[in-house]
Amino acid sequence: MALTGLFGGTFNPIHCGHLKAAEEVLRYFPLDRILFIPSYIPPHKSQKEVVAVEHRLRMVEIACQNQPKFLVSDVEARNPAPSYSIVTLRKLKEIYPEDRFFFIVGSDAFLEIETWKDYTELLKECSFIVVSRPGFGLRSVRGVIEKIRQENLAGIEKFSLLSPDELSVNGVYLLEINSPDISSSEIRKRLQSGLPITGLVPEGVEEYINKYNLYR
């Protein structure tokens, strides 16, 4: 049985903040791997502002190539439909029937969990690792957890390495991290203005963006 983290997103483009968050999760959770899952059509975004999924998928592959526990899944990228977490989870359960899954989400995203498709079923079928985001601490997340509490659902804060036996099937784990204040929208704006993005994205991703003249 593998413990698999699921890190979904538009990744438009992937940046160093995404990678830092995933690295911090591996510091505290005994996951065997983290699947980065670029979405095809994000449900809450305009398609016009998102570059082609082939570009986003390739940039994620480049960003993950030097970390053996970071893998890339095209389960959403190859599916021409809105990307819903519950649908993705059930597809991955068919592909990896022995795995236990942990959705990795930012605290800002988890605050909107009640707007997600079939979110109550999602909370029953997997665990969540909620990482803090600049400007979005974990205090509000605790309030959401209390509001949607179900049987066996609890918010747990741990800042030492957890063992697999300590991880519940459908827990919500809160992880405070010191992540850089970087956003994909900021990177796109800098590119549109002709400003450098060195240090905001991995070097290979910057080279790819320049090669294909993306976001300009």
C-alpha positions as CSV (number, residue, x, y, z in Angstrom):
1,M,0.0,0.0,0.0
2,A,1.4,3.4,-1.0
3,L,0.5,6.7,0.7
4,T,-0.1,9.1,-2.2
5,G,-0.5,12.9,-2.0
6,L,-2.6,14.5,-4.7
7,F,-1.6,18.1,-5.6
8,G,-4.0,19.4,-8.2
9,G,-4.2,22.8,-9.7
10,T,-4.1,24.9,-12.9
11,F,-0.3,25.3,-12.6
12,N,-0.5,28.3,-14.9
13,P,2.5,28.2,-14.5
14,I,3.8,26.0,-11.8
15,H,6.1,28.0,-9.5
16,C,8.6,27.7,-6.6
17,G,5.8,28.2,-4.0
18,H,4.0,25.0,-5.2
19,L,7.3,23.0,-4.9
20,K,8.1,24.5,-1.5
21,A,4.6,23.4,-0.2
22,A,5.1,19.9,-1.5
23,E,8.5,19.6,0.0
24,E,7.2,20.8,3.4
25,V,4.5,18.1,3.2
26,L,7.1,15.4,2.7
27,R,9.0,16.7,5.8
28,Y,6.1,15.9,8.1
29,F,4.1,13.2,6.3
30,P,5.4,9.7,5.3
31,L,4.0,9.9,1.8
32,D,5.5,7.6,-0.8
33,R,4.9,10.0,-3.6
34,I,3.1,13.2,-4.5
35,L,1.2,13.3,-7.8
36,F,1.0,16.7,-9.4
37,I,-2.2,16.9,-11.4
38,P,-2.6,19.7,-13.9
39,S,-6.3,20.4,-14.6
40,Y,-7.7,20.5,-18.1
41,I,-10.5,23.1,-17.6
42,P,-10.6,24.6,-14.1
43,P,-14.2,24.9,-12.9
44,H,-13.7,28.3,-11.3
45,K,-11.5,30.0,-14.0
46,S,-11.9,31.4,-17.4
47,Q,-10.4,29.2,-20.1
48,K,-9.1,32.3,-21.9
49,E,-6.5,33.0,-19.2
50,V,-5.1,29.5,-19.1
51,V,-2.4,28.3,-21.6
52,A,-2.9,25.0,-23.4
53,V,-2.8,22.0,-21.1
54,E,0.1,20.5,-23.1
55,H,2.3,23.5,-22.0
56,R,1.2,23.3,-18.4
57,L,1.7,19.6,-18.2
58,R,5.2,19.9,-19.7
59,M,6.2,22.7,-17.3
60,V,5.1,20.5,-14.3
61,E,7.1,17.6,-15.7
62,I,10.2,19.9,-15.9
63,A,9.6,21.3,-12.4
64,C,9.3,17.8,-10.9
65,Q,12.2,16.0,-12.7
66,N,14.8,16.4,-9.9
67,Q,12.6,15.1,-7.0
68,P,12.0,11.4,-7.2
69,K,8.9,11.5,-5.0
70,F,7.3,14.1,-7.2
71,L,5.4,12.5,-10.1
72,V,3.1,13.9,-12.7
73,S,-0.4,12.6,-13.6
74,D,-2.3,13.5,-16.7
75,V,-5.6,12.0,-15.3
76,E,-7.2,15.4,-15.6
77,A,-5.1,16.9,-18.4
78,R,-6.3,14.3,-20.9
79,N,-10.0,14.6,-19.9
80,P,-11.8,17.4,-21.8
81,A,-14.2,18.2,-19.0
82,P,-14.2,20.2,-15.8
83,S,-11.8,18.9,-13.2
84,Y,-13.7,17.9,-10.1
85,S,-11.7,16.5,-7.2
86,I,-14.2,13.7,-6.4
87,V,-14.1,12.5,-10.0
88,T,-10.3,12.6,-10.1
89,L,-10.1,10.7,-6.8
90,R,-12.4,7.9,-8.0
91,K,-10.4,7.5,-11.2
92,L,-7.2,7.3,-9.3
93,K,-8.7,4.7,-7.0
94,E,-9.3,2.6,-10.0
95,I,-5.7,3.1,-11.2
96,Y,-4.1,2.6,-7.8
97,P,-6.6,0.4,-5.9
98,E,-4.2,-0.3,-3.0
99,D,-3.2,3.3,-2.3
100,R,-4.4,5.7,0.4
101,F,-4.9,9.3,-0.8
102,F,-4.2,12.7,0.7
103,F,-5.4,15.8,-1.0
104,I,-2.9,18.6,-0.6
105,V,-4.6,22.0,-0.7
106,G,-3.9,25.5,0.3
107,S,-5.8,27.0,3.2
108,D,-7.4,29.5,0.9
109,A,-8.8,26.7,-1.3
110,F,-10.1,24.7,1.7
111,L,-12.1,27.6,3.0
112,E,-14.3,27.1,-0.1
113,I,-14.6,23.3,0.4
114,E,-18.4,23.6,0.7
115,T,-18.6,24.8,-2.9
116,W,-16.8,21.7,-4.2
117,K,-18.8,19.0,-6.0
118,D,-19.9,16.3,-3.6
119,Y,-17.5,17.6,-0.9
120,T,-19.1,15.5,1.8
121,E,-18.3,12.3,-0.1
122,L,-14.8,13.5,-0.8
123,L,-14.2,14.0,2.9
124,K,-15.3,10.5,3.6
125,E,-13.1,8.9,0.9
126,C,-9.7,10.5,1.5
127,S,-7.7,12.7,3.9
128,F,-6.7,16.3,3.5
129,I,-3.4,18.0,4.2
130,V,-4.2,21.8,4.4
131,V,-1.1,24.0,4.1
132,S,-1.1,27.6,5.1
133,R,-0.9,30.2,2.4
134,P,0.4,33.8,2.7
135,G,-2.5,35.9,3.9
136,F,-4.6,32.8,4.8
137,G,-3.7,31.3,8.2
138,L,-5.1,28.1,9.7
139,R,-7.5,29.7,12.2
140,S,-10.3,30.1,9.6
141,V,-9.7,26.5,8.5
142,R,-10.5,25.3,12.0
143,G,-13.8,27.1,11.8
144,V,-14.7,25.4,8.6
145,I,-13.8,22.0,10.0
146,E,-16.1,22.5,13.0
147,K,-18.9,23.6,10.7
148,I,-18.7,20.5,8.4
149,R,-17.7,18.0,11.0
150,Q,-18.7,14.5,10.3
151,E,-18.1,11.2,12.1
152,N,-14.3,10.6,12.3
153,L,-13.5,13.9,10.7
154,A,-11.1,15.9,12.8
155,G,-8.5,18.7,12.2
156,I,-5.1,17.6,13.5
157,E,-2.1,19.7,13.8
158,K,1.3,18.0,13.9
159,F,4.7,19.4,13.5
160,S,6.8,16.3,13.8
161,L,7.1,13.4,11.4
162,L,4.0,11.2,11.5
163,S,4.1,7.5,11.0
164,P,1.7,5.7,8.6
165,D,-0.2,4.2,11.6
166,E,-1.0,7.7,13.0
167,L,-2.7,8.8,9.8
168,S,-6.5,8.4,9.8
169,V,-8.4,7.4,6.7
170,N,-10.3,10.7,6.5
171,G,-8.6,13.2,8.7
172,V,-7.9,16.8,8.0
173,Y,-4.3,17.7,8.8
174,L,-3.3,21.4,9.2
175,L,0.3,22.3,8.4
176,E,1.7,25.7,9.0
177,I,4.5,26.4,6.5
178,N,6.7,29.3,5.6
179,S,6.1,29.5,1.9
180,P,7.2,32.2,-0.4
181,D,4.6,34.7,-1.4
182,I,4.4,33.8,-5.1
183,S,1.3,33.4,-7.3
184,S,0.8,32.3,-10.9
185,S,-1.1,35.5,-11.6
186,E,1.8,37.6,-10.4
187,I,4.1,35.7,-12.7
188,R,1.8,36.1,-15.7
189,K,1.6,39.9,-15.0
190,R,5.4,40.2,-14.8
191,L,5.7,38.4,-18.1
192,Q,3.1,40.6,-19.8
193,S,5.0,43.6,-18.5
194,G,8.4,42.3,-19.7
195,L,9.7,41.9,-16.1
196,P,12.0,39.0,-15.1
197,I,10.7,35.9,-13.3
198,T,14.0,34.4,-12.3
199,G,13.7,32.8,-8.9
200,L,9.9,32.6,-9.0
201,V,9.8,29.5,-11.2
202,P,12.4,26.7,-11.6
203,E,15.1,27.5,-14.1
204,G,13.9,24.9,-16.6
205,V,10.3,26.3,-16.4
206,E,11.6,29.8,-17.1
207,E,13.5,28.5,-20.2
208,Y,10.4,26.7,-21.4
209,I,8.2,29.8,-21.0
210,N,10.8,31.9,-23.0
211,K,11.1,29.2,-25.7
212,Y,7.4,29.2,-26.4
213,N,6.8,32.9,-25.6
214,L,4.0,32.0,-23.1
215,Y,1.9,34.6,-21.3
216,R,3.2,37.5,-23.3
